[in-house]
Amino acid sequence: MASMQKRLQKELLALQNDPPPGMTLNEKSVQNSITQWIVDMEGAPGTLYEGEKFQLLFKFSSRYPFDSPQVMFTGENIPVHPHVYSNGHICLSILTEDWSPALSVQSVCLSIISMLSSCKEKRRPPDNSFYVRTCNKNPKKTKWWYHGGSGSMILVDATVVILVAEDSPTEKMSTLIIQSLNFNL
């Protein structure tokens, strides 16, 4: 526990003293607990999100930094993006399987800025409605499988597998939902 708190104190100071562009720590969020932070974010200049304001919620378990933080958008304005669900969940590999203890809150913030800045079209993931209705409140409970390409991802949540394909000539989304009683990863 002491190493987790020491690491969080170090990252907190780094975020306060040298935040990524467009990011600031919401100081009120860390007054009561060091394990839950809100980071205020502004869309980068020259992007689809320029001038828009967002909030990221970071929650840290006692296993941090060996366990990734839970990170999601929160508040009134959730960005409309192909990898951001309307409930704030973010489909980003470094938040799950590609997490490394060498990563930090700053590197997560930079990855999210980069993800938003590279967006060419504001739209929700094709399975947004279904996912938001059926997902766990903790995005870390979702098993994300990542594939190349902008729209090909598979997510596994509880006993539902959703395949999303975006490579049809008419660019229509096709979603195949397979329900399994005993699905094992």
Contacts in CASP RR format, 6 or more apart in sequence:
PFRMAT RR
TARGET T0000
AUTHOR 0000-0000-0000
METHOD contacts of the structure
MODEL  1
MASMQKRLQKELLALQNDPPPGMTLNEKSVQNSITQWIVDMEGAPGTLYE
GEKFQLLFKFSSRYPFDSPQVMFTGENIPVHPHVYSNGHICLSILTEDWS
PALSVQSVCLSIISMLSSCKEKRRPPDNSFYVRTCNKNPKKTKWWYHGGS
GSMILVDATVVILVAEDSPTEKMSTLIIQSLNFNL
1 62 0 8 1.000
4 60 0 8 1.000
4 62 0 8 1.000
4 63 0 8 1.000
4 64 0 8 1.000
4 65 0 8 1.000
5 34 0 8 1.000
7 64 0 8 1.000
7 65 0 8 1.000
8 34 0 8 1.000
8 35 0 8 1.000
8 60 0 8 1.000
8 64 0 8 1.000
9 34 0 8 1.000
11 104 0 8 1.000
11 105 0 8 1.000
11 106 0 8 1.000
12 25 0 8 1.000
12 30 0 8 1.000
12 34 0 8 1.000
12 37 0 8 1.000
14 104 0 8 1.000
14 105 0 8 1.000
14 106 0 8 1.000
15 23 0 8 1.000
15 25 0 8 1.000
15 37 0 8 1.000
15 39 0 8 1.000
15 105 0 8 1.000
15 106 0 8 1.000
15 109 0 8 1.000
16 25 0 8 1.000
18 106 0 8 1.000
19 25 0 8 1.000
19 106 0 8 1.000
19 109 0 8 1.000
20 106 0 8 1.000
20 109 0 8 1.000
20 110 0 8 1.000
20 113 0 8 1.000
21 44 0 8 1.000
21 113 0 8 1.000
22 41 0 8 1.000
22 42 0 8 1.000
22 43 0 8 1.000
22 44 0 8 1.000
22 113 0 8 1.000
23 39 0 8 1.000
23 40 0 8 1.000
23 41 0 8 1.000
23 42 0 8 1.000
23 109 0 8 1.000
23 113 0 8 1.000
24 39 0 8 1.000
24 40 0 8 1.000
25 37 0 8 1.000
25 38 0 8 1.000
25 39 0 8 1.000
25 40 0 8 1.000
26 37 0 8 1.000
26 38 0 8 1.000
26 39 0 8 1.000
26 40 0 8 1.000
26 55 0 8 1.000
28 38 0 8 1.000
29 36 0 8 1.000
29 37 0 8 1.000
29 38 0 8 1.000
30 36 0 8 1.000
30 37 0 8 1.000
34 60 0 8 1.000
35 59 0 8 1.000
35 60 0 8 1.000
35 61 0 8 1.000
36 57 0 8 1.000
36 58 0 8 1.000
36 59 0 8 1.000
36 60 0 8 1.000
37 57 0 8 1.000
37 58 0 8 1.000
37 60 0 8 1.000
37 105 0 8 1.000
38 55 0 8 1.000
38 56 0 8 1.000
38 57 0 8 1.000
38 58 0 8 1.000
38 74 0 8 1.000
39 55 0 8 1.000
39 56 0 8 1.000
39 58 0 8 1.000
39 105 0 8 1.000
39 109 0 8 1.000
40 53 0 8 1.000
40 54 0 8 1.000
40 55 0 8 1.000
41 53 0 8 1.000
41 54 0 8 1.000
41 55 0 8 1.000
41 56 0 8 1.000
41 109 0 8 1.000
41 112 0 8 1.000
41 113 0 8 1.000
42 51 0 8 1.000
42 52 0 8 1.000
42 53 0 8 1.000
42 54 0 8 1.000
43 49 0 8 1.000
43 50 0 8 1.000
43 51 0 8 1.000
43 52 0 8 1.000
43 53 0 8 1.000
43 54 0 8 1.000
43 113 0 8 1.000
43 116 0 8 1.000
43 117 0 8 1.000
44 50 0 8 1.000
44 113 0 8 1.000
44 116 0 8 1.000
44 117 0 8 1.000
45 51 0 8 1.000
47 116 0 8 1.000
47 117 0 8 1.000
47 119 0 8 1.000
48 116 0 8 1.000
48 119 0 8 1.000
48 120 0 8 1.000
48 121 0 8 1.000
48 122 0 8 1.000
49 79 0 8 1.000
49 116 0 8 1.000
49 117 0 8 1.000
49 119 0 8 1.000
52 77 0 8 1.000
52 79 0 8 1.000
53 77 0 8 1.000
54 73 0 8 1.000
54 77 0 8 1.000
54 78 0 8 1.000
54 79 0 8 1.000
55 73 0 8 1.000
55 74 0 8 1.000
55 75 0 8 1.000
55 77 0 8 1.000
56 71 0 8 1.000
56 72 0 8 1.000
56 73 0 8 1.000
56 74 0 8 1.000
56 109 0 8 1.000
56 112 0 8 1.000
57 70 0 8 1.000
57 71 0 8 1.000
57 72 0 8 1.000
57 73 0 8 1.000
57 74 0 8 1.000
58 69 0 8 1.000
58 70 0 8 1.000
58 71 0 8 1.000
58 105 0 8 1.000
58 108 0 8 1.000
59 69 0 8 1.000
59 70 0 8 1.000
59 71 0 8 1.000
60 69 0 8 1.000
60 70 0 8 1.000
61 67 0 8 1.000
61 69 0 8 1.000
61 70 0 8 1.000
65 101 0 8 1.000
65 103 0 8 1.000
65 104 0 8 1.000
66 101 0 8 1.000
67 99 0 8 1.000
68 94 0 8 1.000
68 95 0 8 1.000
68 96 0 8 1.000
68 99 0 8 1.000
68 103 0 8 1.000
68 140 0 8 1.000
69 95 0 8 1.000
69 105 0 8 1.000
69 108 0 8 1.000
70 138 0 8 1.000
70 139 0 8 1.000
70 140 0 8 1.000
71 90 0 8 1.000
71 92 0 8 1.000
71 95 0 8 1.000
71 108 0 8 1.000
71 112 0 8 1.000
71 139 0 8 1.000
72 87 0 8 1.000
72 88 0 8 1.000
72 89 0 8 1.000
72 90 0 8 1.000
72 139 0 8 1.000
73 79 0 8 1.000
73 84 0 8 1.000
73 88 0 8 1.000
73 90 0 8 1.000
74 88 0 8 1.000
78 84 0 8 1.000
78 86 0 8 1.000
78 87 0 8 1.000
78 88 0 8 1.000
79 116 0 8 1.000
79 122 0 8 1.000
80 122 0 8 1.000
80 123 0 8 1.000
80 124 0 8 1.000
81 115 0 8 1.000
81 116 0 8 1.000
81 119 0 8 1.000
81 122 0 8 1.000
81 123 0 8 1.000
81 124 0 8 1.000
82 119 0 8 1.000
82 121 0 8 1.000
82 123 0 8 1.000
82 124 0 8 1.000
82 125 0 8 1.000
82 150 0 8 1.000
82 151 0 8 1.000
83 90 0 8 1.000
83 91 0 8 1.000
83 92 0 8 1.000
83 115 0 8 1.000
83 125 0 8 1.000
83 153 0 8 1.000
84 90 0 8 1.000
84 91 0 8 1.000
84 124 0 8 1.000
84 125 0 8 1.000
85 91 0 8 1.000
85 124 0 8 1.000
85 125 0 8 1.000
85 128 0 8 1.000
85 131 0 8 1.000
85 132 0 8 1.000
85 135 0 8 1.000
86 124 0 8 1.000
86 128 0 8 1.000
86 132 0 8 1.000
87 132 0 8 1.000
87 135 0 8 1.000
88 139 0 8 1.000
89 131 0 8 1.000
89 135 0 8 1.000
89 139 0 8 1.000
89 142 0 8 1.000
90 112 0 8 1.000
90 115 0 8 1.000
90 139 0 8 1.000
91 125 0 8 1.000
91 144 0 8 1.000
91 146 0 8 1.000
91 153 0 8 1.000
91 155 0 8 1.000
92 111 0 8 1.000
92 112 0 8 1.000
92 115 0 8 1.000
93 144 0 8 1.000
93 146 0 8 1.000
94 100 0 8 1.000
94 103 0 8 1.000
94 107 0 8 1.000
94 108 0 8 1.000
94 111 0 8 1.000
95 108 0 8 1.000
95 139 0 8 1.000
95 140 0 8 1.000
96 140 0 8 1.000
96 142 0 8 1.000
96 143 0 8 1.000
96 144 0 8 1.000
97 144 0 8 1.000
97 146 0 8 1.000
125 131 0 8 1.000
125 153 0 8 1.000
125 164 0 8 1.000
126 151 0 8 1.000
126 164 0 8 1.000
126 166 0 8 1.000
126 173 0 8 1.000
126 175 0 8 1.000
127 155 0 8 1.000
127 162 0 8 1.000
127 164 0 8 1.000
127 175 0 8 1.000
130 162 0 8 1.000
130 175 0 8 1.000
130 177 0 8 1.000
131 155 0 8 1.000
131 157 0 8 1.000
131 162 0 8 1.000
134 157 0 8 1.000
134 158 0 8 1.000
134 160 0 8 1.000
135 141 0 8 1.000
135 142 0 8 1.000
135 157 0 8 1.000
136 142 0 8 1.000
136 157 0 8 1.000
136 158 0 8 1.000
141 157 0 8 1.000
142 155 0 8 1.000
142 156 0 8 1.000
142 157 0 8 1.000
143 155 0 8 1.000
143 156 0 8 1.000
143 157 0 8 1.000
143 185 0 8 1.000
144 153 0 8 1.000
144 154 0 8 1.000
144 155 0 8 1.000
144 156 0 8 1.000
145 153 0 8 1.000
145 154 0 8 1.000
145 155 0 8 1.000
145 156 0 8 1.000
146 153 0 8 1.000
147 153 0 8 1.000
147 154 0 8 1.000
149 166 0 8 1.000
150 166 0 8 1.000
151 164 0 8 1.000
151 165 0 8 1.000
151 166 0 8 1.000
152 164 0 8 1.000
152 165 0 8 1.000
152 166 0 8 1.000
152 167 0 8 1.000
153 164 0 8 1.000
154 161 0 8 1.000
154 162 0 8 1.000
154 163 0 8 1.000
154 164 0 8 1.000
155 161 0 8 1.000
155 162 0 8 1.000
155 164 0 8 1.000
156 162 0 8 1.000
156 183 0 8 1.000
156 185 0 8 1.000
159 179 0 8 1.000
159 180 0 8 1.000
159 181 0 8 1.000
159 183 0 8 1.000
160 177 0 8 1.000
160 178 0 8 1.000
160 179 0 8 1.000
160 180 0 8 1.000
161 177 0 8 1.000
161 178 0 8 1.000
161 179 0 8 1.000
161 180 0 8 1.000
161 183 0 8 1.000
162 175 0 8 1.000
162 176 0 8 1.000
162 177 0 8 1.000
163 175 0 8 1.000
163 176 0 8 1.000
163 178 0 8 1.000
164 173 0 8 1.000
164 174 0 8 1.000
164 175 0 8 1.000
165 173 0 8 1.000
165 174 0 8 1.000
166 173 0 8 1.000
168 174 0 8 1.000
END
